[in-house]
Amino acid sequence: MAIAEDYWNKIYSDSPFRKGKAPSQFLLDMLPRLRPGKCLDIGMGEGTNAVYLAQKGYTVKGFDVSSKAIENAEKLARETGVTIETKRADLDLFLFGMLEYDSIIMTFFKPCVPRYYSEIIRALKLGGSLLVESYTQEEQKEAIGADDTYKDYYFKSNELIQQLKGMKILFYNEGIVGNKHVVQCLAQKPTDKDVAKYDLFNMQTGPKQTGQTAQQKLAEALFKKK
């Protein structure tokens, strides 16, 4: 984590907001299809997307490995007059709640371990939306060595869609956008009439408890039967 933090801290210190303070155009395009409510921004960077969603009425939590990125994001939120919840963490140390978020966004960040995708999906409420945008390997400009996994945020062709099996794909694109090779996806977590029946939609993480609640055990059983 320390190596990755140092790497990104230098980038965000040397060139703050080098791409500007506007949100992703893909996020702007997909906003009407993004489920409103509580949103998590994974690898939020300097918070341009998180701040924009807060302006649109979302309750936003974001985390990033870079303390400098978090500092810049908090400053942008203050300048914009909105509030976002921020946390410095990498994916290894971030605790996902079950069925906690209405939407999750992940832009220009790629999980290094496939198992994280199931954790991300589990954190979505039923019917929740997942927006992903990042570079594909055609955009890779430098060789990535065994010790540089923290730089490996390039997707192989079809890699993302393979990790989202079981999700309803609302939009998917691999191609050149703005002279960059990118993958873009908006997916929805399927709904389940059993979830509505047992009122599991609004189950969120709160203070840590010993063991699972009755609702969490029921939700686990519902997921296992699929």
HELIX and SHEET records of a PDB file:
HELIX    1   1 ALA A    2  ASP A   14  1                                  13    
HELIX    2   2 GLN A   25  MET A   30  1                                   6    
HELIX    3   3 LEU A   31  ARG A   33  5                                   3    
HELIX    4   4 THR A   48  GLN A   55  1                                   8    
HELIX    5   5 SER A   67  THR A   80  1                                  14    
HELIX    6   6 ARG A  115  ALA A  123  1                                   9    
HELIX    7   7 GLN A  137  GLU A  139  5                                   3    
HELIX    8   8 THR A  149  LYS A  151  5                                   3    
HELIX    9   9 GLU A  159  GLN A  163  1                                   5    
HELIX   10  10 LYS A  193  LYS A  197  1                                   5    
HELIX   11  11 ALA A  214  LYS A  224  1                                  11    
SHEET    1   A 6 GLU A  85  ARG A  88  0                                        
SHEET    2   A 6 THR A  59  ASP A  64  1                                        
SHEET    3   A 6 LYS A  38  ILE A  42  1                                        
SHEET    4   A 6 TYR A 101  THR A 107  1                                        
SHEET    5   A 6 LEU A 124  THR A 136  1                                        
SHEET    6   A 6 TYR A 154  PHE A 155  1                                        
SHEET    1   B 7 GLU A  85  ARG A  88  0                                        
SHEET    2   B 7 THR A  59  ASP A  64  1                                        
SHEET    3   B 7 LYS A  38  ILE A  42  1                                        
SHEET    4   B 7 TYR A 101  THR A 107  1                                        
SHEET    5   B 7 LEU A 124  THR A 136  1                                        
SHEET    6   B 7 LYS A 180  GLN A 188 -1                                        
SHEET    7   B 7 LYS A 168  VAL A 177 -1                                        
END                                                                             
